[in-house]
Amino acid sequence: MLLSSAVFVAGTSGTASAAPVPLRGVIEGFYGTPWQQSDRLDILSFCRAEGYNAYLYAPKDDPYHREKWREPYPAEKLSELGALVKAAKAQDVRFIFAVSPGLDVSLHGYKGFVDRQKMIAKLETLYALGVRDFAIFFDDIKDKDGAGQAAFLNDVARELKKRHDDIGSFLTVPTEYFYADMQVDGVRKSYTDAFARTLSPDILVLYTGDGVAKGPLTDEALAKAEKLYGRELGIWWNYPVNDYIESKLALGPVDPLPKGNLPAIFFNPMKYEALSKIALATGADYAKDPEHYDPEEAWQAAVKKQYGPLASDMTLFAAGSRHLENDWASIGLADDPEFAACAERLLERW
């Protein structure tokens, strides 16, 4: 089912304020070494403590999530997933299980029928462990069969809902997953047009904003993307993930994001689970109260809460490592220029 964000609550001034984002959480969706079981158990506790209500399992380098998606999980790994599902339930956090079949999935004919059955079998295994929310992603692949991908999604989601009346949300990420790649001069490109026209309205689309990792994201920019797609869009926000620039940590707050209503938002972390918590805590503050989110204030509070007596030192260190930028990415608030200059002088002396 698609979560509606058209909910308002009265603010203290009597004016209407945006409600918390209904589906808000952490997506383990980065490239590189996946988190360990202990990391995932810890992040589930963190989600509960910070007010997140979802964790989305989608580690790119879990072979059974992507490269070997057709193959069943080995018994030991399936046992770990079952323990995570139970832990998430104990923390009142929705465990969303994702598969990324796009590298080699067949979408048409007999092979397409077989792959649909393989996907359903995969998701049924997780349903038996207690998972009720699912996602199928088509990001970072070459194939751009928008109609075929959407039909595949529709068929799998419809079959699961036919078999089970307690299926929750069903999410996806298309191959063209950021605004600059979806359109030319405001007109949908052929892939996005076919995907958007074919996809069931019950399936929630996540996109990454104006670019892959480009902030901030305004209400106006979100409205343009939603108009382009003809539906509400959720956000997959690529901060604090640093898998594309591992020489730098992302230790700042998340950028200003839309103040209006969203159906869902997920923050993609670094492979360093503990160090990701500064940014993730600020993301939780945003998701709970989008209209009044103050990045600097949330950042200071997160560092103080997480580092206690070491907060002043961590503030100094983290201030110099907040912004990530390369030739296609620019995200996170600016680094402290004084810290950067001090570090540069130190390196020159060395």
Secondary structure as UniProt FT lines:
FT   STRAND          8..10
FT   TURN            12..13
FT   STRAND          16..18
FT   STRAND          23..28
FT   HELIX           37..50
FT   STRAND          54..57
FT   TURN            60..61
FT   TURN            63..70
FT   HELIX           75..90
FT   TURN            91..92
FT   STRAND          94..99
FT   TURN            102..104
FT   HELIX           109..128
FT   TURN            129..130
FT   STRAND          133..137
FT   HELIX           146..163
FT   TURN            165..166
FT   STRAND          170..173
FT   HELIX           179..182
FT   STRAND          183..184
FT   TURN            185..186
FT   STRAND          187..188
FT   HELIX           190..198
FT   TURN            201..202
FT   STRAND          204..207
FT   HELIX           219..229
FT   STRAND          234..237
FT   TURN            243..244
FT   TURN            246..247
FT   STRAND          264..267
FT   HELIX           273..288
FT   HELIX           290..292
FT   HELIX           295..307
FT   HELIX           308..310
FT   HELIX           311..319
FT   STRAND          324..325
FT   STRAND          330..331
FT   HELIX           337..349
//
